[in-house]
């Protein structure tokens, strides 16, 4: 399944302003329902995480976890996932478990 990404800064800012979020030790998820008929994803990983290799790994792991959970979404949402420092150090399945727990808490998946 193809991931549709959020690329515009104004879309990221809109989601941050909405302040509908869930937090875990490795991730922060900002989300808002949309009427576009599909879900969109934006991922950010700041320099606090580490150098480029660690930031890219964190984004890659988050993207894969999102890809695995996308078929279970029960509504269309715009979502920005912010990687925290721990995201670059944990295993792939741990990130998936955390993301799944956050999405269940937000009632995006059942």
MOPAC internal coordinates of N, CA, C and O (Angstrom, degrees):
PM7 1SCF
backbone

  N    0.0000 0     0.00 0     0.00 0    0    0    0
  C    1.4491 1     0.00 0     0.00 0    1    0    0
  C    1.5244 1   109.01 1     0.00 0    2    1    0
  O    1.2310 1   120.75 1   -46.62 1    3    2    1
  N    1.3054 1   116.17 1   133.38 1    3    2    1
  C    1.4551 1   121.51 1  -176.88 1    5    3    2
  C    1.5262 1   111.18 1   -80.99 1    6    5    3
  O    1.2310 1   121.11 1   -39.99 1    7    6    5
  N    1.3165 1   115.48 1   140.01 1    7    6    5
  C    1.4593 1   121.42 1   178.17 1    9    7    6
  C    1.5223 1   108.61 1   -94.84 1   10    9    7
  O    1.2310 1   120.74 1   -51.80 1   11   10    9
  N    1.3259 1   116.19 1   128.20 1   11   10    9
  C    1.4592 1   121.50 1   175.30 1   13   11   10
  C    1.5204 1   106.61 1   -95.32 1   14   13   11
  O    1.2310 1   120.69 1   -55.78 1   15   14   13
  N    1.3273 1   116.30 1   124.22 1   15   14   13
  C    1.4639 1   120.17 1  -171.63 1   17   15   14
  C    1.5176 1   112.55 1  -100.95 1   18   17   15
  O    1.2310 1   121.70 1   -25.00 1   19   18   17
  N    1.3211 1   114.35 1   155.00 1   19   18   17
  C    1.4588 1   122.87 1   171.50 1   21   19   18
  C    1.5170 1   106.11 1   -95.69 1   22   21   19
  O    1.2310 1   120.37 1   -54.54 1   23   22   21
  N    1.3168 1   116.89 1   125.46 1   23   22   21
  C    1.4602 1   120.50 1  -177.02 1   25   23   22
  C    1.5191 1   113.32 1  -119.88 1   26   25   23
  O    1.2310 1   120.33 1   155.47 1   27   26   25
  N    1.3233 1   116.97 1   -24.53 1   27   26   25
  C    1.4652 1   120.96 1  -175.34 1   29   27   26
  C    1.5324 1   111.32 1   -80.37 1   30   29   27
  O    1.2310 1   121.32 1   -44.36 1   31   30   29
  N    1.3215 1   115.08 1   135.64 1   31   30   29
  C    1.4591 1   121.17 1   179.82 1   33   31   30
  C    1.5258 1   110.89 1   -59.83 1   34   33   31
  O    1.2310 1   119.95 1   143.67 1   35   34   33
  N    1.3244 1   117.71 1   -36.33 1   35   34   33
  C    1.4708 1   120.09 1  -178.52 1   37   35   34
  C    1.5276 1   111.23 1   -64.36 1   38   37   35
  O    1.2310 1   119.96 1   147.45 1   39   38   37
  N    1.3367 1   117.69 1   -32.55 1   39   38   37
  C    1.4590 1   120.71 1   177.30 1   41   39   38
  C    1.5285 1   110.92 1   -69.28 1   42   41   39
  O    1.2310 1   120.36 1   139.32 1   43   42   41
  N    1.3383 1   116.93 1   -40.68 1   43   42   41
  C    1.4639 1   120.55 1   175.92 1   45   43   42
  C    1.5253 1   109.68 1   -61.97 1   46   45   43
  O    1.2310 1   119.98 1   132.69 1   47   46   45
  N    1.3241 1   117.65 1   -47.31 1   47   46   45
  C    1.4694 1   121.60 1  -179.22 1   49   47   46
  C    1.5175 1   111.83 1   -61.49 1   50   49   47
  O    1.2310 1   120.32 1   141.13 1   51   50   49
  N    1.3281 1   117.00 1   -38.87 1   51   50   49
  C    1.4732 1   121.39 1   179.48 1   53   51   50
  C    1.5268 1   110.04 1   -61.00 1   54   53   51
  O    1.2310 1   120.39 1   137.50 1   55   54   53
  N    1.3233 1   116.86 1   -42.50 1   55   54   53
  C    1.4612 1   120.04 1   179.98 1   57   55   54
  C    1.5276 1   111.84 1   -70.27 1   58   57   55
  O    1.2310 1   120.16 1   142.70 1   59   58   57
  N    1.3320 1   117.30 1   -37.30 1   59   58   57
  C    1.4637 1   120.04 1   177.35 1   61   59   58
  C    1.5297 1   110.62 1   -64.16 1   62   61   59
  O    1.2310 1   120.39 1   139.11 1   63   62   61
  N    1.3308 1   116.86 1   -40.89 1   63   62   61
  C    1.4604 1   121.32 1  -179.42 1   65   63   62
  C    1.5236 1   112.15 1   -66.33 1   66   65   63
  O    1.2310 1   120.59 1   145.64 1   67   66   65
  N    1.3138 1   116.48 1   -34.36 1   67   66   65
  C    1.4657 1   121.30 1  -178.49 1   69   67   66
  C    1.5264 1   111.01 1   -60.51 1   70   69   67
  O    1.2310 1   120.77 1   147.39 1   71   70   69
  N    1.3255 1   116.14 1   -32.61 1   71   70   69
  C    1.4686 1   123.54 1   175.74 1   73   71   70
  C    1.5278 1   114.15 1    61.08 1   74   73   71
  O    1.2310 1   119.80 1  -154.03 1   75   74   73
  N    1.3171 1   117.99 1    25.97 1   75   74   73
  C    1.4566 1   120.15 1   170.31 1   77   75   74
  C    1.5140 1   105.45 1   -93.01 1   78   77   75
  O    1.2310 1   120.58 1   -73.78 1   79   78   77
  N    1.3232 1   116.51 1   106.22 1   79   78   77
  C    1.4552 1   118.90 1  -172.52 1   81   79   78
  C    1.5188 1   111.44 1  -144.32 1   82   81   79
  O    1.2310 1   121.81 1   -18.57 1   83   82   81
  N    1.3121 1   114.14 1   161.43 1   83   82   81
  C    1.4633 1   123.11 1   173.43 1   85   83   82
  C    1.5237 1   106.98 1  -133.06 1   86   85   83
  O    1.2310 1   120.71 1   -34.67 1   87   86   85
  N    1.3307 1   116.26 1   145.33 1   87   86   85
  C    1.4596 1   120.78 1  -173.80 1   89   87   86
  C    1.5213 1   110.43 1  -126.79 1   90   89   87
  O    1.2310 1   121.28 1   -39.50 1   91   90   89
  N    1.3243 1   115.15 1   140.50 1   91   90   89
  C    1.4600 1   122.39 1   171.65 1   93   91   90
  C    1.5274 1   107.28 1  -135.73 1   94   93   91
  O    1.2310 1   119.16 1    -5.39 1   95   94   93
  N    1.3213 1   119.20 1   174.61 1   95   94   93
  C    1.4623 1   119.41 1  -179.12 1   97   95   94
  C    1.5322 1   114.72 1   -61.20 1   98   97   95
  O    1.2310 1   119.66 1   151.00 1   99   98   97
  N    1.3306 1   118.26 1   -29.00 1   99   98   97
  C    1.4599 1   120.30 1  -176.95 1  101   99   98
  C    1.5216 1   113.46 1  -106.60 1  102  101   99
  O    1.2310 1   119.55 1   162.97 1  103  102  101
  N    1.3337 1   118.47 1   -17.03 1  103  102  101
  C    1.4641 1   120.70 1  -172.48 1  105  103  102
  C    1.5227 1   112.03 1  -140.07 1  106  105  103
  O    1.2310 1   121.63 1   -25.84 1  107  106  105
  N    1.3345 1   114.49 1   154.16 1  107  106  105
  C    1.4582 1   122.54 1   166.20 1  109  107  106
  C    1.5223 1   105.59 1  -127.75 1  110  109  107
  O    1.2310 1   120.46 1   -51.13 1  111  110  109
  N    1.3232 1   116.72 1   128.87 1  111  110  109
  C    1.4586 1   120.98 1  -178.04 1  113  111  110
  C    1.5225 1   108.92 1  -116.38 1  114  113  111
  O    1.2310 1   120.57 1   -58.19 1  115  114  113
  N    1.3319 1   116.52 1   121.81 1  115  114  113
  C    1.4603 1   123.83 1   172.69 1  117  115  114
  C    1.5217 1   106.40 1  -105.60 1  118  117  115
  O    1.2310 1   120.01 1   -44.33 1  119  118  117
  N    1.3355 1   117.59 1   135.67 1  119  118  117
  C    1.4518 1   118.89 1  -177.02 1  121  119  118
  C    1.5227 1   111.30 1  -148.11 1  122  121  119
  O    1.2310 1   121.71 1   -21.33 1  123  122  121
  N    1.3077 1   114.34 1   158.67 1  123  122  121
  C    1.4617 1   122.68 1   177.09 1  125  123  122
  C    1.5121 1   107.43 1  -156.25 1  126  125  123
  O    1.2310 1   120.38 1   -45.27 1  127  126  125
  N    1.3282 1   116.89 1   134.73 1  127  126  125
  C    1.4580 1   119.77 1   177.05 1  129  127  126
  C    1.5217 1   110.01 1   -64.63 1  130  129  127
  O    1.2310 1   121.16 1   -33.00 1  131  130  129
  N    1.3356 1   115.39 1   147.00 1  131  130  129
  C    1.4550 1   119.76 1   175.74 1  133  131  130
  C    1.5211 1   109.53 1  -128.03 1  134  133  131
  O    1.2310 1   120.90 1   -12.97 1  135  134  133
  N    1.3157 1   115.89 1   167.03 1  135  134  133
  C    1.4660 1   120.93 1   179.89 1  137  135  134
  C    1.5244 1   110.33 1  -112.23 1  138  137  135
  O    1.2310 1   120.15 1  -158.85 1  139  138  137
  N    1.3166 1   117.33 1    21.15 1  139  138  137
  C    1.4658 1   121.71 1  -175.28 1  141  139  138
  C    1.5239 1   112.72 1   -78.41 1  142  141  139
  O    1.2310 1   119.70 1   162.67 1  143  142  141
  N    1.3142 1   118.17 1   -17.33 1  143  142  141
  C    1.4572 1   120.47 1  -177.96 1  145  143  142
  C    1.5174 1   113.64 1    91.56 1  146  145  143
  O    1.2310 1   119.94 1  -176.42 1  147  146  145
  N    1.3300 1   117.72 1     3.58 1  147  146  145
  C    1.4582 1   122.24 1   177.95 1  149  147  146
  C    1.5278 1   107.95 1  -154.53 1  150  149  147
  O    1.2310 1   120.96 1   -18.01 1  151  150  149
  N    1.3225 1   115.77 1   161.99 1  151  150  149
  C    1.4644 1   121.30 1   178.17 1  153  151  150
  C    1.5195 1   109.70 1   -95.99 1  154  153  151
  O    1.2310 1   121.12 1   -31.73 1  155  154  153
  N    1.3529 1   115.46 1   148.27 1  155  154  153
  C    1.4626 1   120.82 1   177.95 1  157  155  154
  C    1.5164 1   108.99 1  -125.23 1  158  157  155
  O    1.2310 1   121.09 1   -28.49 1  159  158  157
  N    1.3354 1   115.52 1   151.51 1  159  158  157
  C    1.4651 1   121.49 1  -176.51 1  161  159  158
  C    1.5120 1   111.01 1  -130.21 1  162  161  159
  O    1.2310 1   121.03 1   -42.74 1  163  162  161
  N    1.3301 1   115.64 1   137.26 1  163  162  161
  C    1.4559 1   122.91 1   169.95 1  165  163  162
  C    1.5179 1   107.77 1  -127.56 1  166  165  163
  O    1.2310 1   120.57 1   -40.26 1  167  166  165
  N    1.3177 1   116.52 1   139.74 1  167  166  165
  C    1.4685 1   120.86 1  -179.75 1  169  167  166
  C    1.5194 1   108.10 1  -126.23 1  170  169  167
  O    1.2310 1   120.81 1   -45.69 1  171  170  169
  N    1.3271 1   116.07 1   134.31 1  171  170  169
  C    1.4539 1   120.44 1   174.03 1  173  171  170
  C    1.5213 1   109.36 1  -125.95 1  174  173  171
  O    1.2310 1   121.53 1   -36.31 1  175  174  173
  N    1.3137 1   114.68 1   143.69 1  175  174  173
  C    1.4553 1   121.90 1   176.87 1  177  175  174
  C    1.5268 1   106.77 1  -141.86 1  178  177  175
  O    1.2310 1   120.60 1   -72.81 1  179  178  177
  N    1.3100 1   116.47 1   107.19 1  179  178  177
  C    1.4561 1   121.11 1  -176.42 1  181  179  178
  C    1.5141 1   113.12 1   -77.44 1  182  181  179
  O    1.2310 1   121.23 1    -6.03 1  183  182  181
  N    1.3063 1   115.24 1   173.97 1  183  182  181
  C    1.4629 1   120.86 1  -176.70 1  185  183  182
  C    1.5246 1   113.05 1   -70.34 1  186  185  183
  O    1.2310 1   120.18 1   165.32 1  187  186  185
  N    1.3349 1   117.26 1   -14.68 1  187  186  185
  C    1.4708 1   119.39 1   177.13 1  189  187  186
  C    1.5204 1   111.31 1   -64.86 1  190  189  187
  O    1.2310 1   120.36 1   156.78 1  191  190  189
  N    1.3162 1   116.92 1   -23.22 1  191  190  189
  C    1.4639 1   121.36 1  -179.21 1  193  191  190
  C    1.5198 1   110.84 1   -68.48 1  194  193  191
  O    1.2310 1   120.77 1   142.90 1  195  194  193
  N    1.3104 1   116.14 1   -37.10 1  195  194  193
  C    1.4555 1   120.19 1  -178.92 1  197  195  194
  C    1.5109 1   110.53 1   147.20 1  198  197  195
  O    1.2310 1   120.83 1    15.75 1  199  198  197
  N    1.3061 1   116.02 1  -164.25 1  199  198  197
  C    1.4611 1   120.39 1  -179.75 1  201  199  198
  C    1.5188 1   109.70 1   -74.83 1  202  201  199
  O    1.2310 1   120.81 1    -0.03 1  203  202  201
  N    1.3227 1   116.05 1   179.97 1  203  202  201
  C    1.4560 1   122.38 1  -171.92 1  205  203  202
  C    1.5244 1   113.61 1   -56.10 1  206  205  203
  O    1.2310 1   120.04 1   142.62 1  207  206  205
  N    1.3129 1   117.53 1   -37.38 1  207  206  205
  C    1.4632 1   120.38 1  -178.23 1  209  207  206
  C    1.5270 1   110.44 1   -62.39 1  210  209  207
  O    1.2310 1   120.23 1   134.51 1  211  210  209
  N    1.3298 1   117.16 1   -45.49 1  211  210  209
  C    1.4654 1   120.85 1   179.70 1  213  211  210
  C    1.5212 1   111.51 1   -68.18 1  214  213  211
  O    1.2310 1   120.12 1   138.96 1  215  214  213
  N    1.3336 1   117.38 1   -41.04 1  215  214  213
  C    1.4648 1   120.24 1   178.95 1  217  215  214
  C    1.5223 1   110.86 1   -63.13 1  218  217  215
  O    1.2310 1   120.50 1   136.57 1  219  218  217
  N    1.3215 1   116.65 1   -43.43 1  219  218  217
  C    1.4629 1   119.96 1   179.91 1  221  219  218
  C    1.5233 1   111.26 1   -66.38 1  222  221  219
  O    1.2310 1   119.81 1   142.02 1  223  222  221
  N    1.3257 1   117.96 1   -37.98 1  223  222  221
  C    1.4617 1   120.01 1   177.27 1  225  223  222
  C    1.5183 1   110.53 1   -63.22 1  226  225  223
  O    1.2310 1   120.71 1   135.68 1  227  226  225
  N    1.3294 1   116.25 1   -44.32 1  227  226  225
  C    1.4685 1   120.22 1   179.65 1  229  227  226
  C    1.5314 1   110.06 1   -59.59 1  230  229  227
  O    1.2310 1   120.03 1   134.68 1  231  230  229
  N    1.3265 1   117.54 1   -45.32 1  231  230  229
  C    1.4718 1   120.54 1   179.75 1  233  231  230
  C    1.5224 1   111.38 1   -65.15 1  234  233  231
  O    1.2310 1   120.16 1   140.45 1  235  234  233
  N    1.3123 1   117.30 1   -39.55 1  235  234  233
  C    1.4619 1   121.54 1  -179.88 1  237  235  234
  C    1.5288 1   110.99 1   -64.37 1  238  237  235
  O    1.2310 1   120.31 1   137.01 1  239  238  237
  N    1.3147 1   117.01 1   -42.99 1  239  238  237
  C    1.4625 1   121.79 1  -179.95 1  241  239  238
  C    1.5303 1   110.22 1   -66.38 1  242  241  239
  O    1.2310 1   120.13 1   137.76 1  243  242  241
  N    1.3198 1   117.36 1   -42.24 1  243  242  241
  C    1.4684 1   121.46 1   178.57 1  245  243  242
  C    1.5220 1   110.06 1   -63.82 1  246  245  243
  O    1.2310 1   120.51 1   136.12 1  247  246  245
  N    1.3173 1   116.62 1   -43.88 1  247  246  245
  C    1.4698 1   120.78 1   179.96 1  249  247  246
  C    1.5280 1   111.22 1   -60.31 1  250  249  247
  O    1.2310 1   120.19 1   138.85 1  251  250  249
  N    1.3241 1   117.24 1   -41.15 1  251  250  249
  C    1.4617 1   121.11 1   179.50 1  253  251  250
  C    1.5286 1   110.86 1   -67.16 1  254  253  251
  O    1.2310 1   120.01 1   138.38 1  255  254  253
  N    1.3141 1   117.58 1   -41.62 1  255  254  253
  C    1.4703 1   120.85 1   178.52 1  257  255  254
  C    1.5266 1   109.99 1   -62.53 1  258  257  255
  O    1.2310 1   120.23 1   137.74 1  259  258  257
  N    1.3252 1   117.16 1   -42.26 1  259  258  257
  C    1.4668 1   121.61 1   177.48 1  261  259  258
  C    1.5276 1   110.26 1   -61.97 1  262  261  259
  O    1.2310 1   120.62 1   136.16 1  263  262  261
  N    1.3208 1   116.42 1   -43.84 1  263  262  261
  C    1.4693 1   121.31 1  -179.10 1  265  263  262
  C    1.5328 1   110.95 1   -59.98 1  266  265  263
  O    1.2310 1   120.31 1   140.54 1  267  266  265
  N    1.3291 1   117.02 1   -39.46 1  267  266  265
  C    1.4591 1   120.97 1  -179.69 1  269  267  266
  C    1.5294 1   112.35 1   -71.50 1  270  269  267
  O    1.2310 1   120.08 1   150.69 1  271  270  269
  N    1.3282 1   117.45 1   -29.31 1  271  270  269
  C    1.4670 1   121.05 1  -177.75 1  273  271  270
  C    1.5254 1   113.32 1   -92.76 1  274  273  271
  O    1.2310 1   119.38 1   164.40 1  275  274  273
  N    1.3040 1   118.79 1   -15.60 1  275  274  273
  C    1.4639 1   122.80 1  -175.88 1  277  275  274
  C    1.5285 1   113.99 1   -54.45 1  278  277  275
  O    1.2310 1   118.33 1   139.28 1  279  278  277
  N    1.3365 1   120.78 1   -40.72 1  279  278  277
  C    1.4719 1   119.21 1   179.64 1  281  279  278
  C    1.5354 1   114.06 1   -63.00 1  282  281  279
  O    1.2310 1   119.70 1   162.07 1  283  282  281
  N    1.3265 1   118.18 1   -17.93 1  283  282  281
  C    1.4579 1   121.69 1  -177.88 1  285  283  282
  C    1.5268 1   113.65 1   -92.83 1  286  285  283
  O    1.2310 1   119.85 1   179.25 1  287  286  285
  N    1.3243 1   117.90 1    -0.75 1  287  286  285
  C    1.4675 1   120.81 1  -179.85 1  289  287  286
  C    1.5199 1   109.16 1   -64.33 1  290  289  287
  O    1.2310 1   120.42 1   -43.70 1  291  290  289
  N    1.3467 1   116.80 1   136.30 1  291  290  289
  C    1.4555 1   120.17 1   177.48 1  293  291  290
  C    1.5252 1   112.53 1  -105.91 1  294  293  291
  O    1.2310 1   119.85 1  -176.94 1  295  294  293
  N    1.3249 1   117.89 1     3.06 1  295  294  293
  C    1.4596 1   122.27 1   174.01 1  297  295  294
  C    1.5183 1   109.00 1  -152.98 1  298  297  295
  O    1.2310 1   120.88 1   -20.13 1  299  298  297
  N    1.3190 1   115.92 1   159.87 1  299  298  297
  C    1.4615 1   121.37 1   179.35 1  301  299  298
  C    1.5267 1   108.83 1   -88.22 1  302  301  299
  O    1.2310 1   120.86 1   -52.55 1  303  302  301
  N    1.3266 1   115.96 1   127.45 1  303  302  301
  C    1.4575 1   120.77 1  -176.78 1  305  303  302
  C    1.5200 1   110.34 1  -136.03 1  306  305  303
  O    1.2310 1   121.65 1   -27.97 1  307  306  305
  N    1.3238 1   114.44 1   152.03 1  307  306  305
  C    1.4578 1   121.48 1   164.47 1  309  307  306
  C    1.5180 1   104.52 1   -95.14 1  310  309  307
  O    1.2310 1   120.67 1   -47.21 1  311  310  309
  N    1.3310 1   116.33 1   132.79 1  311  310  309
  C    1.4488 1   120.22 1  -173.43 1  313  311  310
  C    1.5237 1   110.42 1  -138.31 1  314  313  311
  O    1.2310 1   120.92 1   -46.29 1  315  314  313
  N    1.3274 1   115.85 1   133.71 1  315  314  313
  C    1.4563 1   121.72 1   171.83 1  317  315  314
  C    1.5160 1   106.86 1  -117.40 1  318  317  315
  O    1.2310 1   121.24 1   -54.39 1  319  318  317
  N    1.3256 1   115.23 1   125.61 1  319  318  317
  C    1.4574 1   121.02 1   178.25 1  321  319  318
  C    1.5270 1   107.71 1  -109.65 1  322  321  319
  O    1.2310 1   121.11 1   -57.12 1  323  322  321
  N    1.3150 1   115.49 1   122.88 1  323  322  321
  C    1.4578 1   121.79 1   179.05 1  325  323  322
  C    1.5219 1   107.86 1  -102.33 1  326  325  323
  O    1.2310 1   120.83 1   -58.08 1  327  326  325
  N    1.3184 1   116.02 1   121.92 1  327  326  325
  C    1.4630 1   121.13 1   178.91 1  329  327  326
  C    1.5241 1   108.77 1   -78.86 1  330  329  327
  O    1.2310 1   120.98 1   -47.58 1  331  330  329
  N    1.3074 1   115.73 1   132.42 1  331  330  329
  C    1.4547 1   120.58 1   174.07 1  333  331  330
  C    1.5267 1   108.19 1   -97.84 1  334  333  331
  O    1.2310 1   120.32 1    -7.11 1  335  334  333
  N    1.3102 1   117.00 1   172.89 1  335  334  333
  C    1.4631 1   121.18 1  -173.95 1  337  335  334
  C    1.5311 1   112.73 1   -55.52 1  338  337  335
  O    1.2310 1   120.29 1   143.40 1  339  338  337
  N    1.2995 1   117.06 1   -36.60 1  339  338  337
  C    1.4641 1   121.41 1  -177.92 1  341  339  338
  C    1.5388 1   111.79 1   -67.37 1  342  341  339
  O    1.2310 1   119.44 1   155.79 1  343  342  341
  N    1.3236 1   118.68 1   -24.21 1  343  342  341
  C    1.4728 1   122.12 1  -176.37 1  345  343  342
  C    1.5230 1   112.19 1   -61.73 1  346  345  343
  O    1.2310 1   119.68 1   150.49 1  347  346  345
  N    1.3067 1   118.21 1   -29.51 1  347  346  345
  C    1.4643 1   121.13 1  -179.08 1  349  347  346
  C    1.5263 1   111.96 1   -79.83 1  350  349  347
  O    1.2310 1   120.20 1   167.17 1  351  350  349
  N    1.3282 1   117.23 1   -12.83 1  351  350  349
  C    1.4584 1   120.63 1  -173.95 1  353  351  350
  C    1.5239 1   114.30 1  -107.62 1  354  353  351
  O    1.2310 1   119.89 1   161.93 1  355  354  353
  N    1.3486 1   117.82 1   -18.07 1  355  354  353
  C    1.4605 1   119.84 1  -175.48 1  357  355  354
  C    1.5269 1   111.33 1   -90.27 1  358  357  355
  O    1.2310 1   120.76 1   -16.05 1  359  358  357
  N    1.3167 1   116.16 1   163.95 1  359  358  357
  C    1.4584 1   122.52 1   179.79 1  361  359  358
  C    1.5213 1   110.53 1   -74.15 1  362  361  359
  O    1.2310 1   121.04 1   -19.51 1  363  362  361
  N    1.3208 1   115.62 1   160.49 1  363  362  361
  C    1.4671 1   122.22 1  -177.33 1  365  363  362
  C    1.5269 1   111.96 1   -57.95 1  366  365  363
  O    1.2310 1   120.24 1   135.00 1  367  366  365
  N    1.3325 1   117.14 1   -45.00 1  367  366  365
  C    1.4648 1   119.77 1  -176.18 1  369  367  366
  C    1.5280 1   111.46 1   -67.39 1  370  369  367
  O    1.2310 1   120.04 1   151.66 1  371  370  369
  N    1.3354 1   117.53 1   -28.34 1  371  370  369
  C    1.4624 1   120.09 1   177.93 1  373  371  370
  C    1.5242 1   110.68 1   -69.15 1  374  373  371
  O    1.2310 1   120.49 1   140.41 1  375  374  373
  N    1.3343 1   116.68 1   -39.59 1  375  374  373
  C    1.4622 1   120.41 1   177.70 1  377  375  374
  C    1.5250 1   109.25 1   -64.62 1  378  377  375
  O    1.2310 1   120.52 1   138.17 1  379  378  377
  N    1.3307 1   116.62 1   -41.83 1  379  378  377
  C    1.4691 1   120.30 1   178.91 1  381  379  378
  C    1.5235 1   110.27 1   -62.07 1  382  381  379
  O    1.2310 1   120.07 1   136.33 1  383  382  381
  N    1.3303 1   117.47 1   -43.67 1  383  382  381
  C    1.4621 1   120.90 1   179.38 1  385  383  382
  C    1.5261 1   111.64 1   -62.65 1  386  385  383
  O    1.2310 1   120.52 1   137.84 1  387  386  385
  N    1.3324 1   116.61 1   -42.16 1  387  386  385
  C    1.4643 1   120.13 1   178.82 1  389  387  386
  C    1.5217 1   110.93 1   -65.31 1  390  389  387
  O    1.2310 1   120.40 1   135.40 1  391  390  389
  N    1.3316 1   116.84 1   -44.60 1  391  390  389
  C    1.4595 1   120.21 1   179.88 1  393  391  390
  C    1.5239 1   110.31 1   -63.52 1  394  393  391
  O    1.2310 1   120.25 1   138.98 1  395  394  393
  N    1.3201 1   117.13 1   -41.02 1  395  394  393
  C    1.4668 1   120.86 1   178.74 1  397  395  394
  C    1.5281 1   110.47 1   -61.78 1  398  397  395
  O    1.2310 1   120.28 1   136.57 1  399  398  397
  N    1.3168 1   117.07 1   -43.43 1  399  398  397
  C    1.4688 1   121.07 1   179.17 1  401  399  398
  C    1.5261 1   111.03 1   -63.07 1  402  401  399
  O    1.2310 1   120.49 1   138.66 1  403  402  401
  N    1.3302 1   116.66 1   -41.34 1  403  402  401
  C    1.4648 1   120.07 1   179.60 1  405  403  402
  C    1.5303 1   111.17 1   -66.39 1  406  405  403
  O    1.2310 1   120.24 1   139.42 1  407  406  405
  N    1.3254 1   117.14 1   -40.58 1  407  406  405
  C    1.4616 1   120.39 1  -179.67 1  409  407  406
  C    1.5290 1   111.35 1   -69.74 1  410  409  407
  O    1.2310 1   119.99 1   147.12 1  411  410  409
  N    1.3228 1   117.62 1   -32.88 1  411  410  409
  C    1.4584 1   120.07 1   174.97 1  413  411  410
  C    1.5273 1   110.52 1   -68.37 1  414  413  411
  O    1.2310 1   120.86 1   139.97 1  415  414  413
  N    1.3224 1   115.95 1   -40.03 1  415  414  413
  C    1.4594 1   120.74 1   178.14 1  417  415  414
  C    1.5294 1   110.54 1   -62.40 1  418  417  415
  O    1.2310 1   120.68 1   143.93 1  419  418  417
  N    1.3338 1   116.30 1   -36.07 1  419  418  417
  C    1.4654 1   121.35 1  -179.93 1  421  419  418
  C    1.5284 1   112.50 1   -84.57 1  422  421  419
  O    1.2310 1   120.63 1   178.20 1  423  422  421
  N    1.3450 1   116.40 1    -1.80 1  423  422  421
  C    1.4644 1   123.20 1   179.75 1  425  423  422
  C    1.5286 1   112.19 1    63.15 1  426  425  423
  O    1.2310 1   120.39 1  -147.53 1  427  426  425
  N    1.3248 1   116.86 1    32.47 1  427  426  425
  C    1.4626 1   121.49 1   175.70 1  429  427  426
  C    1.5211 1   109.60 1   -88.35 1  430  429  427
  O    1.2310 1   120.64 1   148.61 1  431  430  429
  N    1.3309 1   116.39 1   -31.39 1  431  430  429
  C    1.4749 1   120.57 1   171.88 1  433  431  430
  C    1.5217 1   107.39 1  -125.81 1  434  433  431
  O    1.2310 1   121.05 1   -19.60 1  435  434  433
  N    1.3313 1   115.59 1   160.40 1  435  434  433
  C    1.4743 1   119.93 1  -178.84 1  437  435  434
  C    1.5132 1   111.17 1   -93.11 1  438  437  435
  O    1.2310 1   120.10 1   180.00 1  439  438  437

